[in-house]
Amino acid sequence: MATGGNAIRGTRVGAGPMGEQDHGFHAERVAVSYWDAMGNETVRYFAAGIPEEEIPDVIDSPHSGLPAGRDKDNPPAVAKTEPYKTHLAYVKERRTEEEAEELLGDALTQLRERRGQA
């Protein structure tokens, strides 16, 4: 039985030179820990040369969805969400009762003029 000279046998296609240890250059980076109100820690990595003011103070925790801050002892509080408001509620915030009556009267007058009922 003759042994063939198949050099590919037993290696992965595209594996590169045998024994290659370096698979690219890794840039220097810094690890920043964030904690949410439930005590979950999330680590984010940033480039080592980035200015401190560009690193966010608060992120959304992927574990809980809560805001997570850099201070372990004082995690950020959950932002209070406003309840859904209807269009009428927003209008009432902007107008007084007197303004509403005046606007309604003007609109009714214009409608009656268009219909020929004035």
N, CA, C and O atoms as a Tinker XYZ file with bonds, in Angstrom:
   472  protein
     1  N      0.843000   -1.159000    0.000000    73     2
     2  CA     0.000000    0.000000    0.000000    64     1     3
     3  C      0.892000    1.227000    0.000000    63     2     4     5
     4  O      1.762000    1.373000    0.858000    81     3
     5  N      0.679000    2.084000   -0.941000    73     3     6
     6  CA     1.528000    3.260000   -1.092000    64     5     7
     7  C      0.884000    4.445000   -0.392000    63     6     8     9
     8  O     -0.330000    4.642000   -0.447000    81     7
     9  N      1.715000    5.217000    0.259000    73     7    10
    10  CA     1.188000    6.412000    0.911000    64     9    11
    11  C      1.253000    7.554000   -0.069000    63    10    12    13
    12  O      2.273000    7.758000   -0.727000    81    11
    13  N      0.175000    8.298000   -0.171000    73    11    14
    14  CA     0.112000    9.433000   -1.080000    64    13    15
    15  C      0.738000   10.662000   -0.448000    63    14    16    17
    16  O      0.931000   10.703000    0.767000    81    15
    17  N      1.046000   11.633000   -1.229000    73    15    18
    18  CA     1.641000   12.870000   -0.739000    64    17    19
    19  C      0.598000   13.973000   -0.591000    63    18    20    21
    20  O      0.844000   15.108000   -0.999000    81    19
    21  N     -0.550000   13.665000   -0.019000    73    19    22
    22  CA    -1.617000   14.649000    0.119000    64    21    23
    23  C     -1.324000   15.536000    1.330000    63    22    24    25
    24  O     -1.495000   15.100000    2.469000    81    23
    25  N     -0.888000   16.769000    1.099000    73    23    26
    26  CA    -0.509000   17.684000    2.177000    64    25    27
    27  C     -1.715000   18.286000    2.882000    63    26    28    29
    28  O     -1.581000   18.798000    3.994000    81    27
    29  N     -2.881000   18.236000    2.267000    73    27    30
    30  CA    -4.057000   18.872000    2.838000    64    29    31
    31  C     -4.736000   17.978000    3.868000    63    30    32    33
    32  O     -5.470000   18.478000    4.720000    81    31
    33  N     -4.514000   16.707000    3.812000    73    31    34
    34  CA    -5.205000   15.777000    4.696000    64    33    35
    35  C     -4.979000   16.149000    6.165000    63    34    36    37
    36  O     -3.841000   16.330000    6.599000    81    35
    37  N     -6.075000   16.261000    6.924000    73    35    38
    38  CA    -5.995000   16.522000    8.349000    64    37    39
    39  C     -5.934000   17.996000    8.723000    63    38    40    41
    40  O     -5.795000   18.308000    9.906000    81    39
    41  N     -6.030000   18.908000    7.775000    73    39    42
    42  CA    -6.015000   20.338000    8.091000    64    41    43
    43  C     -7.294000   20.972000    7.601000    63    42    44    45
    44  O     -7.960000   20.444000    6.710000    81    43
    45  N     -7.637000   22.107000    8.187000    73    43    46
    46  CA    -8.833000   22.838000    7.756000    64    45    47
    47  C     -8.476000   23.699000    6.555000    63    46    48    49
    48  O     -7.377000   24.248000    6.476000    81    47
    49  N     -9.396000   23.809000    5.641000    73    47    50
    50  CA    -9.194000   24.682000    4.495000    64    49    51
    51  C     -9.230000   26.122000    4.986000    63    50    52    53
    52  O    -10.157000   26.508000    5.697000    81    51
    53  N     -8.234000   26.921000    4.616000    73    51    54
    54  CA    -8.166000   28.308000    5.026000    64    53    55
    55  C     -7.566000   28.493000    6.395000    63    54    56    57
    56  O     -7.644000   29.587000    6.954000    81    55
    57  N     -6.963000   27.451000    6.960000    73    55    58
    58  CA    -6.421000   27.538000    8.304000    64    57    59
    59  C     -5.146000   28.363000    8.354000    63    58    60    61
    60  O     -4.741000   28.782000    9.438000    81    59
    61  N     -4.510000   28.608000    7.240000    73    59    62
    62  CA    -3.274000   29.386000    7.235000    64    61    63
    63  C     -2.071000   28.491000    7.492000    63    62    64    65
    64  O     -2.202000   27.269000    7.556000    81    63
    65  N     -0.923000   29.088000    7.635000    73    63    66
    66  CA     0.289000   28.293000    7.852000    64    65    67
    67  C      0.182000   27.500000    9.158000    63    66    68    69
    68  O     -0.393000   27.973000   10.138000    81    67
    69  N      0.728000   26.326000    9.154000    73    67    70
    70  CA     0.698000   25.479000   10.350000    64    69    71
    71  C      1.471000   26.154000   11.479000    63    70    72    73
    72  O      2.561000   26.684000   11.266000    81    71
    73  N      0.908000   26.130000   12.660000    73    71    74
    74  CA     1.589000   26.672000   13.814000    64    73    75
    75  C      1.483000   28.180000   13.958000    63    74    76    77
    76  O      2.175000   28.760000   14.795000    81    75
    77  N      0.649000   28.825000   13.177000    73    75    78
    78  CA     0.511000   30.284000   13.261000    64    77    79
    79  C     -0.159000   30.655000   14.578000    63    78    80    81
    80  O     -1.259000   30.179000   14.857000    81    79
    81  N      0.467000   31.482000   15.383000    73    79    82
    82  CA    -0.060000   31.868000   16.682000    64    81    83
    83  C     -0.737000   33.231000   16.666000    63    82    84    85
    84  O     -1.702000   33.452000   17.399000    81    83
    85  N     -0.246000   34.137000   15.847000    73    83    86
    86  CA    -0.770000   35.494000   15.832000    64    85    87
    87  C     -1.899000   35.591000   14.810000    63    86    88    89
    88  O     -1.675000   35.417000   13.613000    81    87
    89  N     -3.098000   35.866000   15.280000    73    87    90
    90  CA    -4.262000   35.965000   14.387000    64    89    91
    91  C     -4.736000   37.404000   14.263000    63    90    92    93
    92  O     -5.938000   37.646000   14.163000    81    91
    93  N     -3.837000   38.343000   14.266000    73    91    94
    94  CA    -4.205000   39.735000   14.099000    64    93    95
    95  C     -3.701000   40.582000   15.245000    63    94    96    97
    96  O     -3.194000   40.071000   16.244000    81    95
    97  N     -3.848000   41.880000   15.085000    73    95    98
    98  CA    -3.370000   42.835000   16.075000    64    97    99
    99  C     -4.531000   43.243000   16.970000    63    98   100   101
   100  O     -5.597000   43.607000   16.473000    81    99
   101  N     -4.338000   43.187000   18.272000    73    99   102
   102  CA    -5.359000   43.614000   19.222000    64   101   103
   103  C     -4.972000   44.981000   19.766000    63   102   104   105
   104  O     -3.913000   45.141000   20.373000    81   103
   105  N     -5.833000   45.958000   19.546000    73   103   106
   106  CA    -5.579000   47.314000   20.039000    64   105   107
   107  C     -5.723000   47.351000   21.559000    63   106   108   109
   108  O     -6.463000   46.563000   22.148000    81   107
   109  N     -5.011000   48.268000   22.171000    73   107   110
   110  CA    -5.131000   48.426000   23.613000    64   109   111
   111  C     -6.523000   48.952000   23.944000    63   110   112   113
   112  O     -7.082000   49.773000   23.217000    81   111
   113  N     -7.064000   48.470000   25.042000    73   111   114
   114  CA    -8.409000   48.876000   25.428000    64   113   115
   115  C     -8.520000   48.912000   26.939000    63   114   116   117
   116  O     -7.696000   48.344000   27.656000    81   115
   117  N     -9.562000   49.595000   27.410000    73   115   118
   118  CA    -9.829000   49.671000   28.841000    64   117   119
   119  C    -11.211000   49.074000   29.098000    63   118   120   121
   120  O    -12.135000   49.237000   28.302000    81   119
   121  N    -11.328000   48.386000   30.218000    73   119   122
   122  CA   -12.609000   47.794000   30.615000    64   121   123
   123  C    -13.293000   48.747000   31.591000    63   122   124   125
   124  O    -12.682000   49.229000   32.545000    81   123
   125  N    -14.575000   49.008000   31.333000    73   123   126
   126  CA   -15.371000   49.871000   32.209000    64   125   127
   127  C    -16.566000   49.044000   32.689000    63   126   128   129
   128  O    -17.312000   48.485000   31.886000    81   127
   129  N    -16.734000   48.979000   34.012000    73   127   130
   130  CA   -17.845000   48.217000   34.592000    64   129   131
   131  C    -19.031000   49.133000   34.875000    63   130   132   133
   132  O    -18.874000   50.276000   35.305000    81   131
   133  N    -20.206000   48.602000   34.623000    73   131   134
   134  CA   -21.466000   49.301000   34.892000    64   133   135
   135  C    -22.331000   48.378000   35.740000    63   134   136   137
   136  O    -22.303000   47.161000   35.555000    81   135
   137  N    -23.107000   48.948000   36.679000    73   135   138
   138  CA   -24.007000   48.182000   37.534000    64   137   139
   139  C    -25.408000   48.755000   37.461000    63   138   140   141
   140  O    -25.596000   49.971000   37.438000    81   139
   141  N    -26.406000   47.850000   37.424000    73   139   142
   142  CA   -27.804000   48.291000   37.449000    64   141   143
   143  C    -28.342000   48.170000   38.873000    63   142   144   145
   144  O    -27.619000   47.756000   39.779000    81   143
   145  N    -29.600000   48.529000   39.070000    73   143   146
   146  CA   -30.208000   48.535000   40.409000    64   145   147
   147  C    -30.347000   47.140000   40.992000    63   146   148   149
   148  O    -30.499000   47.000000   42.205000    81   147
   149  N    -30.300000   46.105000   40.165000    73   147   150
   150  CA   -30.412000   44.732000   40.652000    64   149   151
   151  C    -29.038000   44.140000   40.985000    63   150   152   153
   152  O    -28.951000   42.993000   41.423000    81   151
   153  N    -27.968000   44.914000   40.782000    73   151   154
   154  CA   -26.629000   44.443000   41.098000    64   153   155
   155  C    -25.921000   43.728000   39.966000    63   154   156   157
   156  O    -24.820000   43.212000   40.160000    81   155
   157  N    -26.525000   43.686000   38.787000    73   155   158
   158  CA   -25.881000   43.050000   37.635000    64   157   159
   159  C    -24.736000   43.912000   37.133000    63   158   160   161
   160  O    -24.874000   45.128000   36.998000    81   159
   161  N    -23.600000   43.274000   36.856000    73   159   162
   162  CA   -22.452000   44.002000   36.312000    64   161   163
   163  C    -22.354000   43.746000   34.817000    63   162   164   165
   164  O    -22.493000   42.612000   34.359000    81   163
   165  N    -22.116000   44.799000   34.071000    73   163   166
   166  CA   -21.882000   44.721000   32.639000    64   165   167
   167  C    -20.554000   45.393000   32.360000    63   166   168   169
   168  O    -20.309000   46.502000   32.833000    81   167
   169  N    -19.691000   44.733000   31.595000    73   167   170
   170  CA   -18.385000   45.292000   31.268000    64   169   171
   171  C    -18.388000   45.689000   29.800000    63   170   172   173
   172  O    -18.733000   44.887000   28.931000    81   171
   173  N    -18.007000   46.909000   29.533000    73   171   174
   174  CA   -17.864000   47.417000   28.172000    64   173   175
   175  C    -16.405000   47.788000   27.963000    63   174   176   177
   176  O    -15.746000   48.277000   28.880000    81   175
   177  N    -15.904000   47.558000   26.763000    73   175   178
   178  CA   -14.509000   47.850000   26.446000    64   177   179
   179  C    -14.444000   49.040000   25.496000    63   178   180   181
   180  O    -15.220000   49.145000   24.547000    81   179
   181  N    -13.503000   49.930000   25.776000    73   179   182
   182  CA   -13.301000   51.119000   24.968000    64   181   183
   183  C    -11.830000   51.217000   24.606000    63   182   184   185
   184  O    -10.974000   50.676000   25.306000    81   183
   185  N    -11.536000   51.910000   23.511000    73   183   186
   186  CA   -10.150000   52.115000   23.099000    64   185   187
   187  C     -9.396000   52.836000   24.209000    63   186   188   189
   188  O     -9.941000   53.723000   24.866000    81   187
   189  N     -8.132000   52.446000   24.415000    73   187   190
   190  CA    -7.348000   52.993000   25.520000    64   189   191
   191  C     -7.117000   54.489000   25.370000    63   190   192   193
   192  O     -6.976000   55.179000   26.380000    81   191
   193  N     -7.073000   55.012000   24.164000    73   191   194
   194  CA    -6.787000   56.425000   23.953000    64   193   195
   195  C     -8.004000   57.327000   23.954000    63   194   196   197
   196  O     -7.874000   58.529000   23.723000    81   195
   197  N     -9.188000   56.779000   24.208000    73   195   198
   198  CA   -10.399000   57.599000   24.154000    64   197   199
   199  C    -10.435000   58.534000   25.365000    63   198   200   201
   200  O    -10.103000   58.118000   26.475000    81   199
   201  N    -10.838000   59.799000   25.161000    73   199   202
   202  CA   -10.944000   60.719000   26.305000    64   201   203
   203  C    -12.014000   60.243000   27.291000    63   202   204   205
   204  O    -13.014000   59.648000   26.889000    81   203
   205  N    -11.803000   60.504000   28.565000    73   203   206
   206  CA   -12.719000   60.062000   29.622000    64   205   207
   207  C    -14.136000   60.589000   29.420000    63   206   208   209
   208  O    -15.104000   59.891000   29.725000    81   207
   209  N    -14.270000   61.823000   28.904000    73   207   210
   210  CA   -15.617000   62.395000   28.744000    64   209   211
   211  C    -16.412000   61.726000   27.622000    63   210   212   213
   212  O    -17.624000   61.926000   27.531000    81   211
   213  N    -15.762000   60.942000   26.772000    73   211   214
   214  CA   -16.483000   60.243000   25.705000    64   213   215
   215  C    -16.995000   58.872000   26.144000    63   214   216   217
   216  O    -17.781000   58.247000   25.432000    81   215
   217  N    -16.559000   58.408000   27.297000    73   215   218
   218  CA   -17.068000   57.140000   27.820000    64   217   219
   219  C    -18.390000   57.435000   28.523000    63   218   220   221
   220  O    -18.431000   58.275000   29.422000    81   219
   221  N    -19.477000   56.754000   28.127000    73   219   222
   222  CA   -20.786000   57.077000   28.710000    64   221   223
   223  C    -20.856000   56.758000   30.202000    63   222   224   225
   224  O    -20.272000   55.782000   30.673000    81   223
   225  N    -21.585000   57.603000   30.933000    73   223   226
   226  CA   -21.783000   57.391000   32.364000    64   225   227
   227  C    -22.879000   56.367000   32.627000    63   226   228   229
   228  O    -22.840000   55.657000   33.632000    81   227
   229  N    -23.860000   56.289000   31.724000    73   227   230
   230  CA   -25.000000   55.389000   31.907000    64   229   231
   231  C    -25.240000   54.625000   30.609000    63   230   232   233
   232  O    -25.189000   55.202000   29.523000    81   231
   233  N    -25.500000   53.326000   30.728000    73   231   234
   234  CA   -25.880000   52.490000   29.592000    64   233   235
   235  C    -27.129000   51.716000   29.986000    63   234   236   237
   236  O    -27.528000   51.734000   31.151000    81   235
   237  N    -27.750000   51.035000   29.026000    73   235   238
   238  CA   -28.860000   50.134000   29.323000    64   237   239
   239  C    -28.282000   48.751000   29.583000    63   238   240   241
   240  O    -27.534000   48.220000   28.762000    81   239
   241  N    -28.629000   48.168000   30.729000    73   239   242
   242  CA   -28.117000   46.855000   31.081000    64   241   243
   243  C    -28.731000   45.799000   30.177000    63   242   244   245
   244  O    -29.954000   45.741000   30.052000    81   243
   245  N    -27.912000   44.957000   29.538000    73   243   246
   246  CA   -28.486000   43.901000   28.700000    64   245   247
   247  C    -29.149000   42.792000   29.517000    63   246   248   249
   248  O    -29.949000   42.027000   28.979000    81   247
   249  N    -28.824000   42.697000   30.819000    73   247   250
   250  CA   -29.399000   41.661000   31.673000    64   249   251
   251  C    -30.828000   41.993000   32.078000    63   250   252   253
   252  O    -31.708000   41.134000   32.030000    81   251
   253  N    -31.057000   43.245000   32.478000    73   251   254
   254  CA   -32.359000   43.604000   33.041000    64   253   255
   255  C    -33.097000   44.667000   32.234000    63   254   256   257
   256  O    -34.304000   44.836000   32.410000    81   255
   257  N    -32.405000   45.384000   31.359000    73   255   258
   258  CA   -33.026000   46.482000   30.634000    64   257   259
   259  C    -33.063000   47.769000   31.435000    63   258   260   261
   260  O    -33.528000   48.794000   30.937000    81   259
   261  N    -32.577000   47.733000   32.676000    73   259   262
   262  CA   -32.546000   48.925000   33.528000    64   261   263
   263  C    -31.328000   49.774000   33.182000    63   262   264   265
   264  O    -30.373000   49.271000   32.591000    81   263
   265  N    -31.352000   51.048000   33.543000    73   263   266
   266  CA   -30.152000   51.856000   33.335000    64   265   267
   267  C    -29.043000   51.376000   34.273000    63   266   268   269
   268  O    -29.302000   51.019000   35.422000    81   267
   269  N    -27.812000   51.371000   33.773000    73   267   270
   270  CA   -26.661000   50.928000   34.560000    64   269   271
   271  C    -25.619000   52.035000   34.574000    63   270   272   273
   272  O    -25.317000   52.629000   33.539000    81   271
   273  N    -25.069000   52.311000   35.758000    73   271   274
   274  CA   -24.077000   53.371000   35.915000    64   273   275
   275  C    -22.735000   52.821000   36.375000    63   274   276   277
   276  O    -22.595000   51.631000   36.659000    81   275
   277  N    -21.757000   53.708000   36.441000    73   275   278
   278  CA   -20.399000   53.300000   36.782000    64   277   279
   279  C    -20.155000   53.219000   38.286000    63   278   280   281
   280  O    -19.141000   52.666000   38.710000    81   279
   281  N    -21.057000   53.754000   39.097000    73   279   282
   282  CA   -20.921000   53.718000   40.548000    64   281   283
   283  C    -21.686000   52.516000   41.080000    63   282   284   285
   284  O    -22.916000   52.485000   41.032000    81   283
   285  N    -20.945000   51.511000   41.594000    73   283   286
   286  CA   -21.574000   50.270000   42.055000    64   285   287
   287  C    -22.519000   50.512000   43.226000    63   286   288   289
   288  O    -23.565000   49.869000   43.319000    81   287
   289  N    -22.161000   51.433000   44.119000    73   287   290
   290  CA   -22.972000   51.676000   45.315000    64   289   291
   291  C    -24.201000   52.540000   45.047000    63   290   292   293
   292  O    -25.157000   52.505000   45.821000    81   291
   293  N    -24.190000   53.307000   43.974000    73   291   294
   294  CA   -25.321000   54.182000   43.625000    64   293   295
   295  C    -25.722000   53.990000   42.170000    63   294   296   297
   296  O    -25.446000   54.857000   41.341000    81   295
   297  N    -26.368000   52.868000   41.836000    73   295   298
   298  CA   -26.800000   52.692000   40.444000    64   297   299
   299  C    -27.905000   53.694000   40.100000    63   298   300   301
   300  O    -28.641000   54.124000   40.988000    81   299
   301  N    -28.030000   54.067000   38.837000    73   299   302
   302  CA   -29.058000   55.049000   38.460000    64   301   303
   303  C    -30.466000   54.507000   38.693000    63   302   304   305
   304  O    -30.729000   53.312000   38.556000    81   303
   305  N    -31.352000   55.420000   39.046000    73   303   306
   306  CA   -32.756000   55.048000   39.267000    64   305   307
   307  C    -33.468000   54.905000   37.933000    63   306   308   309
   308  O    -33.061000   55.481000   36.924000    81   307
   309  N    -34.519000   54.140000   37.952000    73   307   310
   310  CA   -35.327000   53.959000   36.756000    64   309   311
   311  C    -36.055000   55.258000   36.466000    63   310   312   313
   312  O    -36.678000   55.841000   37.353000    81   311
   313  N    -35.975000   55.709000   35.226000    73   311   314
   314  CA   -36.653000   56.938000   34.838000    64   313   315
   315  C    -38.164000   56.719000   34.873000    63   314   316   317
   316  O    -38.672000   55.718000   34.367000    81   315
   317  N    -38.873000   57.673000   35.479000    73   315   318
   318  CA   -40.327000   57.567000   35.570000    64   317   319
   319  C    -40.924000   57.865000   34.203000    63   318   320   321
   320  O    -40.646000   58.903000   33.602000    81   319
   321  N    -41.743000   56.944000   33.725000    73   319   322
   322  CA   -42.363000   57.123000   32.419000    64   321   323
   323  C    -43.693000   57.847000   32.587000    63   322   324   325
   324  O    -44.450000   57.578000   33.520000    81   323
   325  N    -43.961000   58.755000   31.682000    73   323   326
   326  CA   -45.220000   59.496000   31.696000    64   325   327
   327  C    -46.318000   58.626000   31.099000    63   326   328   329
   328  O    -46.076000   57.918000   30.121000    81   327
   329  N    -47.511000   58.666000   31.665000    73   327   330
   330  CA   -48.598000   57.888000   31.086000    64   329   331
   331  C    -48.992000   58.450000   29.722000    63   330   332   333
   332  O    -48.717000   59.607000   29.404000    81   331
   333  N    -49.635000   57.609000   28.932000    73   331   334
   334  CA   -50.075000   58.017000   27.602000    64   333   335
   335  C    -51.118000   59.116000   27.728000    63   334   336   337
   336  O    -52.044000   59.024000   28.533000    81   335
   337  N    -50.953000   60.154000   26.922000    73   335   338
   338  CA   -51.925000   61.241000   26.899000    64   337   339
   339  C    -52.609000   61.270000   25.546000    63   338   340   341
   340  O    -51.996000   61.008000   24.511000    81   339
   341  N    -53.886000   61.593000   25.576000    73   339   342
   342  CA   -54.633000   61.727000   24.337000    64   341   343
   343  C    -54.358000   63.098000   23.732000    63   342   344   345
   344  O    -53.784000   63.974000   24.379000    81   343
   345  N    -54.770000   63.266000   22.500000    73   343   346
   346  CA   -54.620000   64.558000   21.830000    64   345   347
   347  C    -55.382000   65.636000   22.603000    63   346   348   349
   348  O    -54.900000   66.760000   22.747000    81   347
   349  N    -56.561000   65.293000   23.093000    73   347   350
   350  CA   -57.366000   66.254000   23.842000    64   349   351
   351  C    -56.655000   66.709000   25.118000    63   350   352   353
   352  O    -56.740000   67.879000   25.491000    81   351
   353  N    -55.963000   65.798000   25.782000    73   351   354
   354  CA   -55.228000   66.154000   27.002000    64   353   355
   355  C    -54.123000   67.169000   26.695000    63   354   356   357
   356  O    -53.909000   68.105000   27.465000    81   355
   357  N    -53.421000   66.984000   25.566000    73   355   358
   358  CA   -52.384000   67.945000   25.179000    64   357   359
   359  C    -52.995000   69.307000   24.835000    63   358   360   361
   360  O    -52.430000   70.347000   25.171000    81   359
   361  N    -54.149000   69.297000   24.165000    73   359   362
   362  CA   -54.821000   70.555000   23.820000    64   361   363
   363  C    -55.248000   71.284000   25.091000    63   362   364   365
   364  O    -55.088000   72.501000   25.191000    81   363
   365  N    -55.785000   70.554000   26.054000    73   363   366
   366  CA   -56.224000   71.175000   27.308000    64   365   367
   367  C    -55.061000   71.757000   28.103000    63   366   368   369
   368  O    -55.251000   72.695000   28.877000    81   367
   369  N    -53.848000   71.206000   27.919000    73   367   370
   370  CA   -52.681000   71.777000   28.586000    64   369   371
   371  C    -52.310000   73.132000   27.990000    63   370   372   373
   372  O    -51.808000   74.009000   28.693000    81   371
   373  N    -52.560000   73.298000   26.682000    73   371   374
   374  CA   -52.143000   74.525000   25.998000    64   373   375
   375  C    -53.203000   75.627000   26.024000    63   374   376   377
   376  O    -52.863000   76.802000   25.884000    81   375
   377  N    -54.468000   75.276000   26.199000    73   375   378
   378  CA   -55.558000   76.245000   26.096000    64   377   379
   379  C    -56.328000   76.358000   27.408000    63   378   380   381
   380  O    -56.483000   75.383000   28.142000    81   379
   381  N    -56.809000   77.572000   27.686000    73   379   382
   382  CA   -57.712000   77.759000   28.820000    64   381   383
   383  C    -59.130000   77.462000   28.346000    63   382   384   385
   384  O    -59.367000   77.305000   27.148000    81   383
   385  N    -60.067000   77.384000   29.276000    73   383   386
   386  CA   -61.468000   77.120000   28.914000    64   385   387
   387  C    -62.014000   78.244000   28.033000    63   386   388   389
   388  O    -62.761000   77.996000   27.087000    81   387
   389  N    -61.629000   79.495000   28.359000    73   387   390
   390  CA   -62.117000   80.638000   27.574000    64   389   391
   391  C    -61.598000   80.574000   26.135000    63   390   392   393
   392  O    -62.347000   80.812000   25.188000    81   391
   393  N    -60.315000   80.252000   25.979000    73   391   394
   394  CA   -59.739000   80.139000   24.630000    64   393   395
   395  C    -60.406000   79.009000   23.858000    63   394   396   397
   396  O    -60.651000   79.133000   22.658000    81   395
   397  N    -60.700000   77.910000   24.540000    73   395   398
   398  CA   -61.346000   76.780000   23.882000    64   397   399
   399  C    -62.742000   77.163000   23.398000    63   398   400   401
   400  O    -63.131000   76.827000   22.280000    81   399
   401  N    -63.501000   77.873000   24.250000    73   399   402
   402  CA   -64.844000   78.310000   23.855000    64   401   403
   403  C    -64.782000   79.244000   22.648000    63   402   404   405
   404  O    -65.588000   79.129000   21.724000    81   403
   405  N    -63.820000   80.171000   22.661000    73   403   406
   406  CA   -63.672000   81.118000   21.548000    64   405   407
   407  C    -63.318000   80.394000   20.251000    63   406   408   409
   408  O    -63.896000   80.674000   19.201000    81   407
   409  N    -62.366000   79.460000   20.327000    73   407   410
   410  CA   -61.971000   78.708000   19.130000    64   409   411
   411  C    -63.120000   77.863000   18.601000    63   410   412   413
   412  O    -63.337000   77.791000   17.391000    81   411
   413  N    -63.848000   77.229000   19.498000    73   411   414
   414  CA   -64.981000   76.421000   19.072000    64   413   415
   415  C    -66.055000   77.286000   18.421000    63   414   416   417
   416  O    -66.637000   76.897000   17.409000    81   415
   417  N    -66.314000   78.440000   18.990000    73   415   418
   418  CA   -67.297000   79.353000   18.392000    64   417   419
   419  C    -66.874000   79.810000   17.008000    63   418   420   421
   420  O    -67.696000   79.850000   16.093000    81   419
   421  N    -65.589000   80.159000   16.838000    73   419   422
   422  CA   -65.093000   80.563000   15.511000    64   421   423
   423  C    -65.228000   79.429000   14.505000    63   422   424   425
   424  O    -65.641000   79.655000   13.367000    81   423
   425  N    -64.884000   78.215000   14.913000    73   423   426
   426  CA   -64.964000   77.068000   14.009000    64   425   427
   427  C    -66.409000   76.794000   13.611000    63   426   428   429
   428  O    -66.683000   76.493000   12.449000    81   427
   429  N    -67.337000   76.892000   14.562000    73   427   430
   430  CA   -68.748000   76.663000   14.238000    64   429   431
   431  C    -69.290000   77.736000   13.310000    63   430   432   433
   432  O    -70.085000   77.444000   12.417000    81   431
   433  N    -68.863000   78.977000   13.516000    73   431   434
   434  CA   -69.295000   80.069000   12.634000    64   433   435
   435  C    -68.810000   79.828000   11.206000    63   434   436   437
   436  O    -69.580000   79.988000   10.260000    81   435
   437  N    -67.560000   79.450000   11.042000    73   435   438
   438  CA   -67.018000   79.179000    9.699000    64   437   439
   439  C    -67.737000   78.007000    9.054000    63   438   440   441
   440  O    -68.009000   78.037000    7.854000    81   439
   441  N    -68.050000   76.968000    9.832000    73   439   442
   442  CA   -68.736000   75.804000    9.299000    64   441   443
   443  C    -70.148000   76.178000    8.832000    63   442   444   445
   444  O    -70.595000   75.732000    7.776000    81   443
   445  N    -70.839000   76.994000    9.622000    73   443   446
   446  CA   -72.195000   77.392000    9.264000    64   445   447
   447  C    -72.186000   78.285000    8.023000    63   446   448   449
   448  O    -73.088000   78.191000    7.190000    81   447
   449  N    -71.167000   79.158000    7.887000    73   447   450
   450  CA   -71.072000   80.013000    6.705000    64   449   451
   451  C    -70.860000   79.176000    5.446000    63   450   452   453
   452  O    -71.435000   79.466000    4.397000    81   451
   453  N    -70.029000   78.130000    5.556000    73   451   454
   454  CA   -69.775000   77.268000    4.388000    64   453   455
   455  C    -71.022000   76.493000    4.005000    63   454   456   457
   456  O    -71.240000   76.218000    2.825000    81   455
   457  N    -71.830000   76.143000    4.965000    73   455   458
   458  CA   -73.047000   75.378000    4.672000    64   457   459
   459  C    -74.221000   76.302000    4.324000    63   458   460   461
   460  O    -75.287000   75.838000    3.919000    81   459
   461  N    -74.015000   77.591000    4.483000    73   459   462
   462  CA   -75.082000   78.530000    4.152000    64   461   463
   463  C    -76.136000   78.635000    5.216000    63   462   464   465
   464  O    -77.276000   78.993000    4.921000    81   463
   465  N    -75.787000   78.332000    6.451000    73   463   466
   466  CA   -76.766000   78.365000    7.550000    64   465   467
   467  C    -76.544000   79.568000    8.480000    63   466   468   469
   468  O    -77.157000   79.637000    9.545000    81   467
   469  N    -75.699000   80.490000    8.103000    73   467   470
   470  CA   -75.357000   81.590000    9.001000    64   469   471
   471  C    -76.432000   82.617000    9.083000    63   470   472
   472  O    -76.287000   83.605000    9.802000    81   471
